[in-house]
Amino acid sequence: MTATKLSISSAPRKSLVDIAADFGLLDITPSDLVCESSANGIFYYDYVLSCHHEPITGKVDLYLAKFDNRINLECLESCTIPAEHFDDGLPKSDLALMTLGVLIWKNNIAKCRLLCLVRDYDANCSASLEALKRATSKFRCLHHVHATGRRRGSNASTDSTDSHNGQHYVTEGMKMRVMLCQTRTVLDSISQQAVRETKALLNPASNPILCLCFPLV
């Protein structure tokens, strides 16, 4: 699996802010990045994992965003899951794809704190939640799943002007944090082993031996 590093100044097809909006990063607030707060201090998530579906091509882009200790975006990595993988039995739901993201970036997120963003949950998501728990447990990754809803592009009216202005303020604040990103990396391909393991974890009966390598703890 190789990677191509892109400079932010290289004028990609979409701006970094537009990409962040696509995968839900502008739908959260800095407080959503708080993993734990105690007398010892505030601990933030190290990474945010999310995805964006391309309705025309059928492909899905996975994103791993790394934040610094001031919760500014430090670097953004991404990869594309071709449509043929979904034709070959890989589930396409946001939650199922979080397991694939964990296995693709296992070396990055090992022993780290990970926030998984999904637009919404599946009607029956227990298998996907268990698969994600198995994958993160194997790499000692503390994770949490956060549903952002589908606010972006929604035609629903806000309750008041104040709520609209408040959301605008939050979005602008996250935009500033995103614009501080120094590095963007695009993986040229994805690990076929990660795809196989994801399918097995989402359907344990298909490969019970492999699932023993991902024990629930």
Backbone bond lengths (Angstrom), bond angles and torsions (degrees), N, CA, C in turn:
res aa  C-N    CA-C-N  psi(-1)  N-CA   C-N-CA  omega(-1)  CA-C   N-CA-C  phi
1 M - - - 1.455 - - 1.516 108.64 -
2 T 1.311 115.93 117.01 1.452 120.84 -178.26 1.514 110.37 -107.77
3 A 1.319 115.41 164.73 1.457 119.98 -177.34 1.505 109.81 -135.00
4 T 1.307 114.67 148.41 1.446 121.29 176.06 1.510 108.26 -116.81
5 K 1.323 117.03 125.14 1.453 120.61 179.47 1.518 109.42 -90.89
6 L 1.323 114.90 130.85 1.445 120.83 -179.63 1.513 109.90 -115.23
7 S 1.297 117.13 133.86 1.454 121.14 173.74 1.514 108.80 -77.48
8 I 1.323 116.66 142.26 1.450 120.68 179.25 1.522 110.45 -61.79
9 S 1.310 116.79 -27.89 1.457 121.13 -177.64 1.529 112.89 -82.33
10 S 1.346 117.68 3.12 1.459 120.59 -176.13 1.531 113.34 -83.83
11 A 1.332 116.59 10.07 1.465 122.74 175.52 1.520 112.95 55.17
12 P 1.350 117.89 65.89 1.459 120.09 176.16 1.525 109.82 -66.66
13 R 1.316 115.62 169.91 1.466 119.64 -177.99 1.522 111.29 -59.27
14 K 1.314 116.29 -39.66 1.460 121.10 176.31 1.519 108.66 -114.36
15 S 1.322 115.52 149.10 1.457 118.64 175.79 1.522 109.11 -71.71
16 L 1.314 115.97 161.59 1.459 121.00 179.36 1.526 110.46 -61.04
17 V 1.313 116.90 -37.41 1.464 121.07 179.05 1.528 110.58 -65.90
18 D 1.327 117.26 -41.02 1.467 120.52 178.16 1.526 111.33 -63.89
19 I 1.328 115.96 -40.08 1.466 120.23 177.97 1.524 110.12 -64.38
20 A 1.329 116.48 -44.14 1.465 120.65 178.86 1.526 110.99 -60.66
21 A 1.325 116.51 -37.66 1.465 120.33 177.61 1.522 110.75 -66.87
22 D 1.319 116.86 -38.82 1.467 121.31 -179.55 1.521 112.01 -58.56
23 F 1.346 116.94 -43.39 1.471 117.75 -175.29 1.527 113.33 -99.13
24 G 1.339 116.76 16.37 1.459 119.91 168.22 1.505 117.03 92.41
25 L 1.323 118.28 3.56 1.459 119.69 -176.48 1.523 111.85 -67.63
26 L 1.326 117.06 -27.01 1.462 120.27 179.06 1.525 112.24 -86.24
27 D 1.333 116.71 -1.56 1.461 120.82 176.90 1.520 112.34 -90.02
28 I 1.326 117.41 -3.99 1.458 120.65 179.81 1.524 110.03 -112.39
29 T 1.315 115.39 168.79 1.458 122.16 178.90 1.526 108.86 -116.31
30 P 1.328 118.20 164.42 1.468 119.45 176.05 1.527 113.01 -55.96
31 S 1.330 117.06 -31.88 1.468 118.86 179.45 1.524 111.70 -67.19
32 D 1.331 117.46 -25.58 1.469 120.43 176.02 1.523 111.67 -67.71
33 L 1.326 116.51 -19.00 1.464 121.07 -179.27 1.523 112.55 -87.49
34 V 1.331 116.72 -0.39 1.466 120.29 176.65 1.522 108.64 -77.89
35 C 1.317 115.76 119.71 1.465 120.53 179.37 1.523 111.02 -87.88
36 E 1.321 115.58 -41.44 1.461 120.25 -176.48 1.518 109.49 -155.32
37 S 1.309 115.99 137.79 1.458 121.43 177.20 1.520 108.52 -127.91
38 S 1.317 116.24 126.96 1.459 120.39 -178.40 1.521 109.21 -150.60
39 A 1.322 115.30 -175.61 1.462 120.08 178.52 1.519 111.28 -63.83
40 N 1.321 116.22 -21.54 1.467 120.36 179.90 1.527 112.88 -83.25
41 G 1.329 116.39 -6.25 1.457 119.47 178.61 1.517 112.29 127.78
42 I 1.316 115.35 -175.16 1.458 122.43 179.74 1.524 109.21 -104.99
43 F 1.317 115.86 130.47 1.460 121.30 179.25 1.529 108.61 -115.29
44 Y 1.329 115.76 127.41 1.460 121.64 -176.78 1.529 110.69 -101.95
45 Y 1.313 115.69 159.92 1.460 120.24 173.01 1.525 109.09 -66.13
46 D 1.322 115.29 138.37 1.466 120.30 178.34 1.524 111.30 -77.69
47 Y 1.329 115.59 -35.28 1.466 120.81 -174.71 1.523 110.83 -134.74
48 V 1.324 114.39 152.48 1.468 121.81 169.52 1.527 107.34 -122.16
49 L 1.330 115.65 128.86 1.468 121.98 179.55 1.523 108.87 -113.55
50 S 1.319 116.99 131.24 1.459 120.20 179.75 1.526 109.82 -154.68
51 C 1.329 115.85 -178.57 1.466 119.83 -178.80 1.518 110.88 -147.40
52 H 1.320 114.83 164.59 1.470 121.73 177.39 1.519 108.66 -139.24
53 H 1.325 116.53 127.01 1.459 122.39 -178.82 1.527 110.29 -91.77
54 E 1.326 115.84 134.07 1.467 121.81 175.00 1.532 107.99 -99.56
55 P 1.327 118.26 104.04 1.474 120.28 -173.20 1.524 114.49 -64.69
56 I 1.319 117.83 -29.90 1.468 120.13 -176.44 1.526 111.48 -76.47
57 T 1.329 116.40 -47.75 1.468 120.66 -176.38 1.523 113.03 -86.90
58 G 1.337 116.98 -21.41 1.455 120.43 -177.42 1.516 114.09 83.41
59 K 1.316 117.76 -3.09 1.462 120.48 179.08 1.526 109.97 -82.00
60 V 1.321 115.25 165.62 1.459 121.75 176.95 1.523 108.60 -130.62
61 D 1.309 116.28 135.52 1.462 121.47 174.86 1.519 108.95 -100.79
62 L 1.325 116.28 128.27 1.466 122.32 174.77 1.517 108.63 -99.79
63 Y 1.340 116.23 142.32 1.462 121.40 -178.64 1.525 110.62 -129.87
64 L 1.324 115.53 137.53 1.458 121.81 172.79 1.524 107.44 -122.71
65 A 1.319 115.88 114.06 1.464 121.69 -178.29 1.521 109.67 -105.71
66 K 1.321 117.00 127.80 1.462 122.23 178.92 1.525 109.09 -104.44
67 F 1.328 115.61 130.22 1.458 121.31 179.86 1.523 110.43 -108.82
68 D 1.334 115.68 147.43 1.461 119.45 177.15 1.526 109.29 -86.36
69 N 1.337 116.55 -176.77 1.463 119.56 -175.60 1.525 113.48 -73.51
70 R 1.324 116.63 -2.25 1.468 121.09 174.26 1.529 110.23 -107.82
71 I 1.321 115.58 16.59 1.467 126.60 -178.39 1.530 112.73 49.76
72 N 1.326 114.83 40.46 1.456 121.24 167.30 1.526 108.11 -101.41
73 L 1.321 116.83 146.39 1.463 120.19 179.99 1.522 109.80 -66.68
74 E 1.325 115.57 120.81 1.466 121.40 -177.95 1.526 111.42 -93.19
75 C 1.324 116.66 -47.34 1.464 119.59 177.58 1.523 109.56 -152.80
76 L 1.316 115.04 156.28 1.459 121.84 -178.78 1.519 109.11 -130.91
77 E 1.333 115.68 124.12 1.461 121.40 175.86 1.524 108.74 -113.63
78 S 1.312 115.50 148.80 1.463 118.97 179.36 1.520 110.84 -147.36
79 C 1.315 115.19 161.47 1.460 121.46 173.64 1.519 108.11 -151.76
80 T 1.303 116.12 159.34 1.466 121.65 -178.47 1.520 110.41 -110.65
81 I 1.324 115.95 131.31 1.461 121.94 175.06 1.526 107.02 -98.90
82 P 1.342 118.48 108.47 1.467 120.89 -177.84 1.528 111.99 -62.18
83 A 1.327 115.90 153.61 1.466 121.59 -176.81 1.525 112.47 -60.51
84 E 1.339 117.31 -29.73 1.472 118.89 -176.70 1.526 112.83 -64.03
85 H 1.329 117.52 -24.95 1.467 119.28 177.12 1.526 110.67 -65.16
86 F 1.321 116.89 -35.37 1.465 120.44 179.77 1.523 110.52 -75.57
87 D 1.316 116.39 -31.06 1.466 120.06 174.48 1.524 110.91 -67.84
88 D 1.336 115.99 -22.27 1.464 121.44 -177.08 1.525 112.16 -98.49
89 G 1.334 116.98 16.69 1.458 119.34 171.25 1.516 117.11 105.95
90 L 1.331 118.54 0.12 1.462 119.99 177.21 1.525 108.93 -79.25
91 P 1.349 118.53 122.29 1.468 120.26 178.82 1.526 111.41 -60.65
92 K 1.332 115.76 148.57 1.457 120.54 -173.28 1.524 113.25 -106.53
93 S 1.311 117.95 1.83 1.460 119.54 -178.50 1.527 110.58 -69.68
94 D 1.329 115.74 152.14 1.465 120.66 179.36 1.524 111.23 -55.06
95 L 1.329 115.93 -46.62 1.461 120.15 -175.02 1.524 111.72 -64.90
96 A 1.325 117.36 -41.28 1.467 120.38 177.91 1.522 111.06 -63.37
97 L 1.325 116.79 -36.78 1.465 120.70 -178.40 1.519 112.74 -72.23
98 M 1.325 117.51 -17.12 1.463 119.29 175.73 1.532 110.54 -64.57
99 T 1.333 116.84 -36.69 1.465 120.03 176.80 1.522 110.64 -63.55
100 L 1.325 116.91 -42.56 1.463 120.19 177.27 1.523 110.70 -61.23
101 G 1.319 117.44 -42.34 1.460 120.56 178.43 1.518 112.60 -61.34
102 V 1.331 116.02 -41.02 1.469 120.01 177.94 1.524 110.58 -61.05
103 L 1.327 117.11 -42.46 1.465 120.54 -178.23 1.528 112.11 -72.79
104 I 1.322 117.41 -31.54 1.464 120.12 176.58 1.524 110.77 -68.36
105 W 1.336 116.07 -43.32 1.470 120.44 -175.50 1.529 111.95 -107.39
106 K 1.332 116.48 33.39 1.464 120.40 -175.44 1.522 112.57 -58.43
107 N 1.320 117.78 -34.54 1.462 119.90 -179.56 1.523 111.88 -72.07
108 N 1.316 116.86 -26.40 1.463 120.42 178.38 1.519 111.63 -77.12
109 I 1.330 115.58 -46.28 1.471 119.36 -169.72 1.530 113.72 -90.64
110 A 1.329 118.01 -4.35 1.469 120.65 -179.33 1.527 110.66 -56.82
111 K 1.320 115.91 129.92 1.465 124.05 178.79 1.528 112.65 60.50
112 C 1.315 116.09 27.35 1.467 121.09 179.01 1.528 110.04 -118.74
113 R 1.324 115.15 175.25 1.466 121.93 177.19 1.532 108.30 -101.84
114 L 1.338 115.93 127.80 1.466 121.38 -171.84 1.524 111.02 -126.81
115 L 1.333 115.73 128.81 1.460 121.54 173.65 1.526 108.10 -105.67
116 C 1.328 116.56 121.65 1.465 121.84 179.55 1.526 109.15 -100.19
117 L 1.322 116.48 120.37 1.461 121.36 179.41 1.520 109.95 -97.33
118 V 1.324 116.23 127.69 1.461 121.49 173.65 1.519 107.68 -128.93
119 R 1.327 115.87 148.59 1.467 118.90 179.08 1.526 110.27 -68.06
120 D 1.308 116.27 -42.61 1.455 120.93 175.74 1.523 108.28 -161.73
121 Y 1.331 115.52 169.04 1.457 120.34 -179.45 1.524 110.79 -87.54
122 D 1.342 114.47 156.45 1.459 119.90 172.78 1.529 109.12 -69.05
123 A 1.327 116.12 159.47 1.458 119.94 175.16 1.531 110.06 -61.62
124 N 1.331 115.79 -38.17 1.464 121.14 176.36 1.519 107.17 -127.73
125 C 1.319 115.79 95.07 1.465 119.78 -170.81 1.521 113.88 -108.66
126 S 1.329 118.19 7.76 1.462 119.66 -174.92 1.526 111.85 -61.44
127 A 1.335 117.52 -40.50 1.467 120.21 -179.92 1.524 110.99 -65.51
128 S 1.329 116.76 -39.66 1.465 120.60 179.42 1.520 111.33 -67.98
129 L 1.328 116.98 -39.66 1.465 120.50 178.37 1.525 110.83 -65.20
130 E 1.342 116.53 -40.51 1.464 119.88 179.45 1.524 110.85 -67.04
131 A 1.332 117.23 -39.88 1.467 120.75 178.44 1.522 110.63 -62.18
132 L 1.323 116.35 -42.87 1.465 120.46 179.29 1.523 110.90 -65.28
133 K 1.324 116.41 -38.92 1.464 119.98 178.52 1.526 111.00 -64.96
134 R 1.322 117.25 -41.14 1.464 120.51 178.46 1.530 110.94 -62.41
135 A 1.329 115.98 -44.72 1.465 120.05 -177.07 1.524 111.67 -66.25
136 T 1.322 116.85 -46.11 1.468 119.29 -178.48 1.526 111.69 -69.85
137 S 1.325 116.77 -34.48 1.469 119.47 178.94 1.521 111.40 -64.15
138 K 1.326 116.51 -38.77 1.468 120.14 -178.93 1.523 111.07 -59.69
139 F 1.332 116.56 -35.31 1.464 120.35 -177.30 1.528 112.26 -103.64
140 R 1.338 115.11 16.32 1.469 121.84 176.05 1.527 111.41 52.02
141 C 1.297 113.93 45.41 1.463 121.71 -178.84 1.525 108.90 -105.23
142 L 1.323 116.65 123.19 1.458 121.63 176.56 1.529 108.09 -81.52
143 H 1.325 117.39 120.29 1.465 119.21 -174.39 1.520 112.23 -128.45
144 H 1.313 114.44 159.59 1.463 121.89 174.71 1.524 107.77 -145.54
145 V 1.329 116.56 141.89 1.465 121.48 178.31 1.523 109.00 -102.65
146 H 1.320 115.81 127.00 1.466 121.74 -178.53 1.524 109.09 -121.48
147 A 1.333 116.84 120.98 1.465 121.53 178.50 1.521 109.26 -89.20
148 T 1.318 116.21 121.22 1.467 120.69 -176.75 1.515 112.19 -89.42
149 G 1.333 118.57 -14.25 1.455 120.24 -173.44 1.516 109.98 75.82
150 R 1.309 116.72 -163.68 1.468 121.10 -178.40 1.523 109.51 -126.88
151 R 1.325 114.55 51.67 1.461 118.67 -177.55 1.513 112.21 -67.24
152 R 1.341 116.31 -38.82 1.460 118.66 -173.85 1.524 110.49 -67.46
153 G 1.324 116.17 126.87 1.450 120.78 179.22 1.519 113.36 80.34
154 S 1.337 117.15 4.63 1.456 120.23 -179.16 1.520 110.26 -74.19
155 N 1.338 116.17 146.94 1.455 121.06 177.09 1.518 112.08 -94.03
156 A 1.335 115.60 0.97 1.457 118.88 -178.85 1.516 110.05 -66.35
157 S 1.329 116.06 140.76 1.460 120.16 -179.42 1.508 109.86 -80.96
158 T 1.329 116.54 152.27 1.454 121.27 177.29 1.514 109.21 -82.43
159 D 1.329 116.18 160.76 1.457 120.28 -178.56 1.517 111.78 -68.93
160 S 1.315 116.53 -31.08 1.453 119.75 -177.60 1.505 109.61 -159.83
161 T 1.320 115.11 166.52 1.458 120.19 176.40 1.516 110.40 -63.39
162 D 1.336 116.67 -36.07 1.466 120.32 -179.41 1.517 110.80 -62.13
163 S 1.335 117.85 -42.51 1.465 119.79 -179.09 1.516 110.27 -67.11
164 H 1.338 116.66 -36.76 1.463 120.17 177.97 1.522 110.26 -64.20
165 N 1.327 116.26 -45.58 1.460 119.99 179.79 1.517 111.44 -65.13
166 G 1.340 116.11 -35.79 1.459 119.61 179.02 1.509 111.54 -65.12
167 Q 1.346 116.61 -43.50 1.462 120.18 178.01 1.520 110.71 -64.95
168 H 1.338 116.89 -38.57 1.468 120.78 178.28 1.529 110.03 -62.07
169 Y 1.334 116.42 -41.03 1.466 120.51 -179.70 1.523 110.55 -64.08
170 V 1.342 115.94 -43.50 1.467 120.27 179.61 1.520 110.59 -62.75
171 T 1.340 116.41 -45.18 1.462 120.69 -179.52 1.516 111.39 -61.33
172 E 1.331 116.92 -42.79 1.461 120.19 179.23 1.525 110.67 -63.85
173 G 1.346 116.69 -36.92 1.461 120.12 178.06 1.511 112.01 -63.96
174 M 1.340 116.80 -41.95 1.459 120.25 177.82 1.521 111.01 -68.36
175 K 1.323 117.14 -34.54 1.468 120.29 177.27 1.521 110.66 -58.86
176 M 1.324 116.22 -42.89 1.461 119.99 -179.71 1.523 110.60 -62.76
177 R 1.326 116.85 -39.67 1.468 120.31 178.91 1.527 110.92 -66.81
178 V 1.320 116.26 -37.57 1.465 120.95 178.65 1.522 110.96 -66.27
179 M 1.314 116.95 -40.00 1.461 121.42 -176.28 1.524 113.14 -68.17
180 L 1.330 116.94 -12.51 1.467 120.69 177.25 1.528 112.03 -83.88
181 C 1.331 116.99 -1.07 1.468 121.17 179.69 1.525 110.76 -58.94
182 Q 1.320 116.00 135.29 1.462 121.92 -177.60 1.524 113.51 -100.54
183 T 1.325 116.97 -27.81 1.467 120.20 -172.69 1.518 110.89 -137.47
184 R 1.307 115.96 135.66 1.458 121.58 172.66 1.523 108.09 -126.16
185 T 1.325 116.19 127.25 1.460 122.06 -176.90 1.522 110.11 -123.06
186 V 1.320 115.89 135.36 1.464 121.50 178.12 1.522 108.52 -118.47
187 L 1.326 116.88 122.77 1.461 121.06 176.54 1.524 109.16 -75.36
188 D 1.323 115.96 133.16 1.463 120.34 -179.41 1.527 112.43 -72.17
189 S 1.322 116.46 -26.78 1.466 120.36 -179.21 1.516 108.47 -153.42
190 I 1.327 115.98 168.27 1.458 120.24 178.06 1.520 109.49 -113.75
191 S 1.313 115.15 155.99 1.456 121.24 -178.94 1.527 110.33 -71.29
192 Q 1.324 116.35 124.11 1.460 120.13 177.10 1.526 110.83 -67.84
193 Q 1.323 116.05 -29.32 1.463 119.29 175.72 1.521 110.30 -63.75
194 A 1.330 116.60 -40.27 1.466 120.38 178.37 1.525 110.77 -62.08
195 V 1.324 116.95 -38.99 1.468 120.89 178.32 1.523 110.51 -64.94
196 R 1.338 116.91 -45.69 1.470 120.66 -179.94 1.527 110.85 -62.50
197 E 1.327 116.55 -44.34 1.460 120.13 -178.97 1.525 111.25 -66.04
198 T 1.319 116.98 -36.80 1.465 120.34 177.91 1.523 110.84 -62.70
199 K 1.317 117.17 -45.95 1.469 121.02 178.61 1.525 110.77 -59.57
200 A 1.329 116.05 -41.97 1.463 120.05 -178.60 1.523 111.50 -66.96
201 L 1.330 116.93 -41.19 1.464 120.07 -179.49 1.526 111.44 -68.06
202 L 1.321 116.62 -34.21 1.462 120.07 179.27 1.523 112.25 -76.91
203 N 1.326 116.14 -20.58 1.468 121.66 177.55 1.525 108.11 -136.08
204 P 1.349 117.52 75.55 1.471 121.69 -172.64 1.522 114.00 -54.92
205 A 1.319 117.75 -30.62 1.467 120.03 -178.58 1.524 111.99 -65.80
206 S 1.332 116.94 -20.79 1.461 119.91 -178.01 1.521 112.35 -75.82
207 N 1.335 116.71 -24.29 1.469 120.44 -178.84 1.526 109.23 -156.17
208 P 1.334 117.48 70.80 1.469 120.37 -176.27 1.522 113.51 -62.96
209 I 1.336 117.93 -28.96 1.464 120.35 179.88 1.525 110.46 -65.44
210 L 1.337 116.65 -44.75 1.463 119.90 179.26 1.523 110.73 -63.04
211 C 1.317 117.00 -38.55 1.463 120.20 -178.17 1.524 112.13 -64.17
212 L 1.336 116.90 -23.37 1.463 119.55 176.27 1.524 111.43 -65.01
213 C 1.329 116.61 -22.14 1.469 121.17 177.55 1.520 111.69 -78.22
214 F 1.343 116.38 -7.72 1.462 121.78 179.60 1.525 108.50 -125.84
215 P 1.333 117.91 67.73 1.464 119.90 -175.30 1.525 112.15 -69.31
216 L 1.325 115.62 146.36 1.460 120.47 173.18 1.518 108.77 -78.17
217 V 1.329 116.75 133.20 1.473 120.40 179.20 1.509 109.17 -124.51
